[in-house]
Amino acid sequence: MAGSEAKKPVAKQSGAKKKEVKKETGLGLTHRKAENFGEWYSEVVVNAEMIEYYDISGCYILRPWSMAIWEILQEFFDPEIKKMKIKNCYFPLFVSPGVLQKEKDHVEGFAPEVAWVTKSGESELEIPIAIRPTSETVMYPYYSKWIRGHRDLPLKLNQWCNVVRWEFSNPTPFIRSREFLWQEGHTAFATKEEADAEVLDILELYRRIYEEYLAVPVIKGKKSEMEKFAGGLYTTSVEAFVPNTGRGIQGATSHCLGQNFAKMFEINYENEKGEKAMVWQNSWAYSTRTIGVMVMVHGDDKGLVLPPKVASVQVIVIPVPYKDADTQGIFDACSATVNTLSEAGIRADSDFRDNYSPGWKYSHWEMKGVPLRIEIGPKDLANKQVRAVRRDNGAKIDIASDDLVVEIKKLLDNIQQNLFDVAKQKRDECIQVVHSWDEFVKALNQRKMILAPWCDEEEVEADVKARTKGEMGAAKTLCSPFDQPELPEGTKCFASGKPATKWTYWGRSY
Amino acid sequence: MAGSEAKKPVAKQSGAKKKEVKKETGLGLTHRKAENFGEWYSEVVVNAEMIEYYDISGCYILRPWSMAIWEILQEFFDPEIKKMKIKNCYFPLFVSPGVLQKEKDHVEGFAPEVAWVTKSGESELEIPIAIRPTSETVMYPYYSKWIRGHRDLPLKLNQWCNVVRWEFSNPTPFIRSREFLWQEGHTAFATKEEADAEVLDILELYRRIYEEYLAVPVIKGKKSEMEKFAGGLYTTSVEAFVPNTGRGIQGATSHCLGQNFAKMFEINYENEKGEKAMVWQNSWAYSTRTIGVMVMVHGDDKGLVLPPKVASVQVIVIPVPYKDADTQGIFDACSATVNTLSEAGIRADSDFRDNYSPGWKYSHWEMKGVPLRIEIGPKDLANKQVRAVRRDNGAKIDIASDDLVVEIKKLLDNIQQNLFDVAKQKRDECIQVVHSWDEFVKALNQRKMILAPWCDEEEVEADVKARTKGEMGAAKTLCSPFDQPELPEGTKCFASGKPATKWTYWGRSY
């Protein structure tokens, strides 16, 4: 039965002695997505029972309703990387300071956020020990040990784990938390070509997570020098966009590390000619942030909206008994419906609680974002049908019981596609092509995702950042899309006026 | 192809310029299980590529070869608990000190081993933050919040995570490490009866992990008051035994916490009569220790021995080409064999490396514990057969290619059963029934697992511990088995001479 961990009002019961009934102040959200996005988001993730705030700032409890999404994404991604002969492993949570500090750019990128263990029980540790913010420095000393000859390559490992980044700015559930869950892949190859190819293969899996599972459109591209992974050669990413805030959000990253870490950690091997050579490395990760992006993109003023492919309950069946109606018949029809759907591989559940009205239940499951609601009342029973109500657009459809499985499957597919299409249309409406600084500033103030010709110089990006620094945060590059529009000769950089070398997305970001 | 992360000698290559070839000192183990068990164990887990020692003491790297076992166990256990309507969640790694210290007995049990984060980046934290040694105190403040009425019960959550216990005594890979992986289930019920029933349902799953998957015989029973979980009501466990060291080892525990934590964390609800009531709680866990127990029980002087059900490679196919033989034909036959087995759902791989002899490969895959080796040479090719060699007993069986799948399946089943039977026979030979102190001491010196009638008094256990304290460690209770032999009236406690109330297993332990 649904809702065992639901936050519920104490039931009123006839025959019980008089008691204080705590009143829930309704089920609705007190904030609107269009008016106060930040508050709306916090309210949705809590009221939909995805997140519980924790007594340590920046840490959050992932409740079953969100954990199930994480598991579904994992069930997709893990077999895909196993097909690529990537193997799972587990490296320690702790890093010794010497190793952590080995790669200079890398440690500069992470040092301010590293949490340090200095005590066990009542004793001070001899040297403080860091908690991994990411595992390059944890793993690569052992890559150096394990890789000796060309036959040891490629070495392709992945781990599912928690990492800690003690950030101070604006913690947000899923999006920016001090501890989060992710997978991190770390691979080493004999050639740059192999590494380059894998970077893109993994990025395609990340695109599929967002577009096929979470129904969130993303743009694949390359990060600027300023925004790339600390210590890496180049970074690719899938970039999502939140129209309500006009902010881009890095969805997941697939880095080519080049030979930089290999140099620092001496990851050498003997090649086929018997010469000493250095490996080419990648690292890549997606995290529980994925879930937050999905909430931000699809949620509405009724609460969460879940794409069917990641919903742990795809269909919720609610009995609608009337006075004098065949209540038992209705309940039986609900159970039969759940059974039929479950046997067909559809994740269905019923809500038979006797202390809530059907109306309350509608709101409850809308808040939790269940893609389809099925209502069964006396009329439906008489007509051998059920009524389905879509979460995404509120459409009501009567379905003959005989066609149940086929029609529900169709509807779920349709909802999945529709969520993506609507999100893509909204995102596309936010994309603004600009050619000049004035156009750029205007578009930024309109919260656009800006596509501009750029000279690709680091100082120019720094300059744009400095010039747009304000209350809402500076603009920066999001990515240079792989899918480049034509760049006519003579096109100038919007910011520097120098010759543009590529189209790049700019905007504020999370 | 196998062995991408294998520790391998650099290949000798004709035509390569002269180079230093690091010599591996053979593949064999330098220690014998019967002679120096501790060294043998460390060598096996490293040489079989399960573990790599890490530069922080007590932390170990789980390499793919062991991680795969952990994943197979998870693939069994996770769906089983989902059938029991237990849902996965994720609570933070960190605990604030106030909450950690709420349950007095509990914190006393764990405080000396708690790791503390006191710094982030260069800043001191305002208050130190603990890393979870287990999550009772992390979770239960929220159980208090979520549980209000009887309809919120049962609340049944589980998480797969890492925990940290900064132990100082004798770290051992898998068996005792400062960080380890586990699942921890935390459930709350309206009645003690429900809690009691779940304790045993979970314990049965733990028995199945050991006996059906790891082929390790265990005894189900109840822990003594002295050995129960700190802060709980009673603890049940599955207890394994390592004949070579004569030590018992707690395999996994399923605790009934009673109402003790509920009292401390105010986990109350309104029952059906409208009265305030307190929940009954359980917690239960198994960890990566399972893998260590398996290694200790089945391993031999050739290395690891894997039960087929947990082996990521169940069958390794090795070509045995001879001079002038049809090498390509042999290689093709090997590939075809792997394909046929894989299509039948058997985890098979081949080892086509050209820089190792067949003999070297035999030793290598024996070290890694692969249950079955298939050799294909010219004679096999001519006779349309393959030769299978069992890892558990070395038996060689010729199998007609036409019968491949059926016969290999039979063999794998047989190996699984045989490993269990042999382990059980060895374990049973170590069980000694005693009635007196003298018999007890004698059996302890013979490294037995001792079954003795006991008065079940805490002081008597303390006394036995004190009297047996010596170089090898004190004896303590392992468990009182649920399967109790008859206890004739008038039977005396072996240690105190008082009337015995139950049979209890005693011994040294890990």
Interface residues (C-beta under 8 A of the other chain):
Chain A: S4 E5 A6 K7 K8 P9 V10 A11 Q13 A16 K17 K19 K22 E52 Y54 D55 I56 C59 Y60 I61 L62 R63 P64 M67 A68 W70 E71 K85 K87 N88 C89 Y90 F91 P92 L93 F94 V95 S96 V99 A111 P112 E113 V114 A115 W116 V117 T118 K119 S120 G121 E122 P128 I129 I131 P141 Y142 K145 W146 R148 G149 R151 D152 L153 P154 L155 K156 L157 C161 N162 V164 W166 E179 L181 E270 E272 K273 G274 E275 R353 N355
Chain B: G3 S4 E5 A6 K7 K8 P9 V10 A11 Q13 A16 K17 K19 K22 E52 Y54 D55 I56 C59 Y60 I61 L62 R63 P64 M67 A68 W70 E71 K85 K87 N88 C89 Y90 F91 P92 L93 F94 V95 S96 V99 A111 P112 E113 V114 A115 W116 V117 T118 K119 S120 G121 E122 P128 I129 I131 P141 Y142 K145 W146 R148 G149 R151 D152 L153 P154 L155 K156 L157 C161 N162 V164 W166 R178 E179 L181 E270 E272 K273 G274 E275 R353 N355
